[in-house]
Amino acid sequence: MLRKVFLRLLLPVFILGLFIQSSLYGQTVIDDSFYSPALGETRYVDVYLPPGYDASPDLHYPVIFYLHGWGGNQNDLSSIVSYTEQKINNGEIEPVIMVCASNYTAPFAGSMYMNSPVWGNFEDYMINDLITWLDTTYRTVPARKYRSLMGHSMGAYGAFRYGSLHNDKFCALAAYAAPANMELIINDYQTHLKSENPGPPYTFNYSSGGNFTKMIFLGSGAWSPDLNSPQDYVTPQVVEYPFDQQCDVIDTVFEKWYPGQVTTLVQSLTPSDSLGILFGCGSSDELYFYQPNLALKDTLDSLGLNYEFISYSGGHSMPAAFKNESLLFLDSLMLSPVDMSCPDPANLLADNITSSSADLSWTENGTNTTWQIMLDVTGFDTTGFTPVTVTGNPYTYTSLNGNTDYDWYVRSANEWGYYSNWVGPAQFSTLPNDTTQTIQLIAGWNINSFMVTSDSMNMLNIYSSLVNSGHLVKIIDEVGGFVQYIEGIGWINSIGDMALTEGYYVKVDTVTDLQVTGLPQLSSYDIPLITGWNILGYPFSEGQDAITALQPLIDSGLLIKVIDETGGFIQYIEGIGWINSIGDFLPGEGYYIKVSAATTLTMDYPAASNMMVQQTPGAEPVLFKRPFANNPYRPMNIVVNDIRIKNMGVSEGDEIGVFDNGLCVGAGVVTLNDDRYSVSIAAAMDDPTTEEIDGYTPGDQITFEYRNAGLNNPVDLNAQDIMGTKEYKPLGTYACTLYDMFSDVQENSAQAIELNCYPNPVKDRLTIAFNSPAGRVNIEILDISGHEVARVANEIRNEGDHTLVYSTDKLVSGFYIVKIQAVTNDGTYSGFMKFVKM
């Protein structure tokens, strides 16, 4: 608590303190310097650092600004630091930084800590440049309650000046022997001036004058500067000297001094400014400052300001007792050093993410309540980025774009403007705005799935547009749950809610669209699969290569087969490899999938696989008529890897049909792959929702027919198994090689006879030329179905070349086959050739 008046008579201490320096006794004092923009030059500064400064890098300290006296410089800090360190070490005061900036300047060996055209802007230098430099160079606490002033003589004036005019920057001052009011002692100075200068008429020269003459020059430079002074009796002629050549006071000049007197300056203070004031003076002050200090005490009383005044019996020099008292006083009013460590935040989390906002939270590892956040699209350049300052944790970040990946960083900020390291980036993705998914359905059976999460996931709500329009026939899920209208009961939904992981087998009675609105799925998705058959949903808005999506199942050996609604499939076929006639998984589509064990498929977006053998569907067959329209029901996949029809010249565009007891249940168009003619056929099972038989019956035998545009009748083909059996099975697979009755499927099962028939096409006479081994030779004419229509020869022939002519008059126009077979002791030889009868 501040005391108002303390008059203490202390032992005389007579040391003229205006020019004194002392050794540093090992204290940490830094001889430093910095450039002052206010003065346009580099200035020298001494800085005292308290014990433990280097050992506590996060500790920031209060500062005492020590203002030296007239004629002194930064080295005057040595007169006080030994007292400071002793009190710190004794625990009497908190550790503190002290700084003393040189205010020694021409032409009068001091600045009075003021701006003046005579010597420059020293007040700006001290208040702006010095404080800024100190706060950025050393670990200070940049706040009023952590700064105080201590000064002697001219420095005591500076302390009162700065405490009064810059009260926002300093909380206390301690001043000894301040020139508080020169008006009260001007007559005393007048006497000294007359003895120090020649006259009358008197001339006043700073260089040759005594101390009192010099001090009046210093005051004139502060309070009555005039670079164009008319006083030719004053040297240097840069001020208005307040005495004329008779050494009488010039009132008009001396009046200019009044506003700058301490007794005037303190009148700007009020009790609410809470400026701590301690000042003192020796009663035998050689510069006559004692009475002005008593007057200052009276002024402070009249203003109602708290202060402490100590009267000493000594002279102008600052006694050790005042130094000790000042350090205790200033310490009592400044706050303690501050640990400004700013620990890094941790555990960055984005939660409650929507399409336009996200709640960002983190763990604060200190006591800070202010943070800065940098947030922008993933990969943004943080250089020069302007952060957002927030005071809440968590903080809701708004105005984000939907369906966007974001990076964000956070750092803690303390009240002193210090920051932790930036922590990040953490990532999150905003949800898109509600998206409407449109799924195209054809008449009949479809497999569809969804990529959006709707407000209501009930199946009747999801398919409400089809229910209301009357186009929905039935929905089936993988476990046999269904949605269907039952007469007398109404709509039954045994499936319940739609799931993005699932696909649904859906029958509609016309081509239509299904639209569902909700939030789309944008990240990877885990899809549980049970052993055996499942219906797989594809929950994304973009397609991807099906093999890539299924690669984890392929690598683990669990994938058996995938089938889409059209009968396209993915399966490993012995001797062929992975077949993918589906191509890409597409939004809105669902897929039958069979796995050998329960597992979870994580659906994401890896690089495309090189394992795929791509087979894309060819043209639609036209020569075989299928009993079903559009997609097949519960299809079985039949893969023909090669077609061998002796001498028939199979071509791309020819067709293969598959039959069940004479009913065509599927057909495909022949394509050429790797020098083999092949075809993939999806055979439809009989649809139980229709009255007519429109597909195979499970368990029946598979038969094949071949057609091309030039044949009047189809050719029956036999099958050699590659995988599976010739038995219809829902969602099953049968792979085979097809051959006609004339082809030798087993390699080297018969030896060839060279055969040639001409002309071809033929009009009436066909020449048959052949090379035969010795034995019985049988020559027949067959129609394209393999039935005999004529026998040309059946006789013993010698080995060698033979020729005979056959009349074709009885043959109708069309395709025919010459078949020759020779039976010898070495085995059977055969040959075939196709010809055309015109």
Secondary structure, 3 states (H helix, E strand, C coil): CCCCCCCCCCCCCCCCCCCCCCCCCCCCEEEEEEEECCCCEEEEEEEECCCCCCCCCCEEECEEEEECCCCCCHHHHHHHHHHHHHHHHCCCCCCCEEEEECCCCCCCCCCCCCEECCCEEHHHHHHHHHHHHHHHHCCECCCHHHEEEEEECHHHHHHHHHHHHCCCCCCEEEEECCCCCHHHHHHHHHHHHHHHCCCCCCCEECCCCCHHHHHHHHHHHHHCECCCCCCCCEECCCECCCECCCCCECHHHHHHHHHHCHHHHHHHCCHHHCCEEEEEEECCCCCCCHHHHHHHHHHHHHHCCCCEEEEECCCCCCCHHHHHHHHHHHHHHCCCCEECCCCCCEEEEEECCCCCCEEEEEECCCCCCEEEEEEEECCCCCCCCCCEEECCCCEEECCCCCCCEEEEEEEEECCCCCECCCEEEEEEECCCCCEEEEEEECCEEEEECCCEECCCCEHHHHCHHHHHHCCEEEEECCCCCEEEEECCCEEEECCCECCCCECEEEEECCCEEEEEEEEECCCCEEEEECCEEEEEECCCCCCEEHHHHHHHHHHHCCEEEEECCCCCEEEEECCCEEEECCCEECCCEEEEEEECCCEEEEECCCCCCCCCEECCCCCCCCCCCCCCCCCCCCCEEEEEEEEECCCCCCCCCCEEEEEECCEEEEEEECEEECCEEEEEEEECECCCCCCCCCCECCCCECEEEEECCCCCCCEEEEEEEEECCCECCCCCEEEEEEECCCCCCCCCCCEECEEEEECCCECCEEEEEEEECCEEEEEEEEECCCCEEEEEEEEEECCEEEEEEEECCCCCCEEEEEEEEEEECCEEEEEEEEEEEC
